Every structure is written in structure tokens, then in C-alpha cells.
Amino acid sequence: MPSKGILCYSYIAADGVEIEFTVPKNSVTKRDQQQFGCDHLEVESSNLGHFKFTGRFEFIVRRDGRELVKQWVDVNSMTGSLNDGTMKTMEDTPAIFAEDLIVAYGFYDAGPGLAALPKQHQCYVTVTRNYENWMRDTIPAGSDVANRPFNRMVLPSSHDIGMNSMATAMSLLEKAGTGVIKEVLGRSLPRAFDIINKVGDRGVNAIAPDIIRALAITQKDSLDTILKLGARYFEFRPAKCHRQIQAVSPLEDTWYFQHGAIPGMPYKQFLLDIGRFLTEHTDEIVVVQNRWDGVPGDCPRPNDDELRSVLNQVLDGKDIQVGTQDDMMQRSVQDLRNERKRLILLRDINQVSNYDDDANATLTGDSMVAKLQSMAENPPSGHPITLLQCQATATNIRDVIVASVLDSDVSTSPILATKPVCDSKILPLLRGECGKRLTREESVVVLLNDFFEGATADVAIGLCRDRLG
């Protein structure tokens, strides 16, 4: 009988919590702490009754028997398509605050498995404590551990934080003609350019939002939520919109996060949100690095004075000082708190990363595991920052691009497709001996991930505790 599979990934780091995944006539319940679960369920036609082909998949989070969160979607067992539900689109799945916990989750709407993409739907759920004050709790003011150097920290981080919403891109597309849209997509997603050029003008205009959503959106929560999930390091690429695009754009001519030529979060808004969070959380420290990797030359970049002007506007009236690379590398956590240097701002500094174009172009994460294991045999040294990237870059695989462009809709994303698969392999590796080897050198270590959630934060915070002793 026809059926559609669903892979259920889970991670719990809070006492008394359980996650139950259910389909008609079958379920699985997860309770183990700090374990990366992966379970398989099927919406089977034989379990739905005569001439019925739609069955409900849901997950329920309980604490001490009390239901805190329930999310669901109806799945057609014959076609695999989604009908009604609370998880039909990426925008429908923001993290949920429940008591002192945060439930972060996502749902990948799988197609037929073209280009080796998953043919089973995927749902991931992490339940962790609210980590908005994890530095305060892990490194109490006045404690011995607060006198440890800040360069021993391990910081959770969200990859491409500026691409956490379609709002800016949708405003841009509103008045853009076909030529401009093709320019944006071609410069931002070069592997998709040939395919996009073969699509008629009306077709490009219609599917452009879904292509951007599928191939460029890397986060789906607000910056405030991501900070409360535990992120403390961010890379930002501030630049103005491509000049050809700005000529027809309704957007303000200011600095935005740039994913290629696709604009995301405004730089000023990013700093405002960081400043607001630090004002409300007086023991937390955030590191920001401005870089311009992959930003087209036609997107004007700010000079130091222009960046400083935005920063001064944002911090005016706030009791926050800005730290430098020297502060990050030479001062203790307590020193930085005492001097109120709780925003460390960097620009294009020397760093090392496990990222590799070939290794990260994967749908399984196996090549990334091999790269990390190889790197751990002879850990790099002499860099202020070591980036340990958990996210795959399936958008570097041409067949994946073709399938994504031709089958794009509001709920498909190859970035989301690889998220739980890679996390279930990379995060346990980093929490183990491999991660300990890679965090021994005197360098701020960053765990970077797409669709930032509690498991990435929990693993990074655990490594930070171990590293600080």
C-alpha cells in the first residue's frame, strides 16, 4: 500500500521532558538527555481506513506529563504532499518559548528524491533551556572561572544571520523587472544562472521568491530568539544593494546583509537588536565580525567611518563599550565585563575553518565528518578564531540546484534538507574527542550552523565549560 516516510530527529537537554512523534497507529517517544535521536515513521494508507489517503503527523513536547507544545501536518500517503497543518511552510515554524524552555523545530517537505535529495519528509525538534543568560550562569561574576581569558571561549553561532527573513528580498522583488531579478539570482546563485535563464520571464517572476527562500534563507527565527537560544558570535556582510538593483528598488539606500546580491537584514537593525539584548543581559558578551566574502563589487561597501557612524548611533545612551581583537585575545571575561566591553567588533580578521567547497557540497554530511577528523589529527594554531562549521552547502551541487529551481515552492529547501542529517553526525563528533582536539589551541572557537537551534548551542556551551575548566 502507498505510504510516505518521515524521519524524526530529536535532542533534549532539560529534565523531565519528552518528545512524542506520532502517525496513525504508530508513535515513538524520546526521553534520553543530550542524545541525538533519529527515528523513522510512515504514514501508511493501510492505517487510514477505506478510500482515505491523508494521515496526520505530529509531535508533542511534554514536561512532567504536561503538554507544552504540539505541532502537526496532514500528509497524503499516495503523493507525499502536505495538506493542512501548522508546519506547512518554513515561516510557520518559529521556535516556541514554553516556561523556561525553548522548542526549536523544522519540517522539510520532501519531494520524490530527485538529485539524491531526501524522499522522506524530515522533522527535527530540540528542547533546551532558555540560554539567554548562559554566560552569566556558566561564568558567574567574581568567580575564578571569570578570570580565565576570553580566548578560551567556545561560542555558538548562526550562519548568515542576515538571511533570517524574506522581508527585504520581497520588497526588492516587488518593483523589479525580469532582467533585474535574473541579475540578482545570477550573481547570488551562480550555479542556478543557466537554469534560470531557460525559464520564461513570467515564470522567473513567479518563482523568484521561492528560489530565494530555498537557496538563500539560512535562518528562520528572529535575532532576539537566536540570542536567547544561545548564539554569541555573528558574521555580517554589510553593503549597499547592487547599483542596478537599487535603481528600481523601493528599499532605503543603506547597508544590508548581502548574500551575493540578495539583500537581507539592515546592518543598523542588526546592531540595534544586539545592543538591546546586551542592555537587558548585563553579563553576556557578543562578538561580531564584519566580512565581505562573496559580495559583488557592484554592491558598495562601507568604510570605517561609515561603519563607526552607524555604531555610534546605535550605542548612543547605552552603557556598552566596544572591544577589539586585542581585547578578545588578551583580556579575561571579568575584565571585559568590568570595562563594559561586551560588544567585540572585528573586521576581516585572520581565521581558520573546516569549510571546504568539496567536503561541504554534500547531502549526507559524511565528507564533512572526514574533513573534521582529518583536521583534528593536526589542529591548526595561530588564528584568533577557529570556525567549526556544521552546515552543509548542498547549493554547491548542480543537480540539487536544478531540482530546487524546477520544484521550488514555499516549503522546499535543500539547506533545510541537510540540516538534521548533518547535525546528527557533526554535533556528536564535535562534542567528543574530535571537538576537544580542535578546541585545545588558544583561539576563540565558534560552532556555526544553519537554522540555529538548541542542540548546537548546548554542544558549544558544554565545550566552553570543559575548556574553561
Beta strands, then each sheet from edge to edge (+ up, - down):
strand 1: 3-13
strand 2: 17-23
strand 3: 26-30
strand 4: 37-44
strand 5: 54-63
strand 6: 66-76
strand 7: 82-85
strand 8: 96-98
strand 9: 101-108
strand 10: 121-129
strand 11: 154-158
strand 12: 233-236
strand 13: 238-239
strand 14: 256-259
strand 15: 262-266
strand 16: 286-290
strand 17: 322-323
strand 18: 343-347
strand 19: 351-353
strand 20: 385-389
strand 21: 444-449
sheet 1: 4+ 1- 10- 9+ 8-
sheet 2: 3+ 2- 5+ 6- 7+
sheet 3: 11+ 21+ 20+ 19+
sheet 4: 12+ 16+ 18+ 17+
sheet 5: 13+ 14- 15+
end
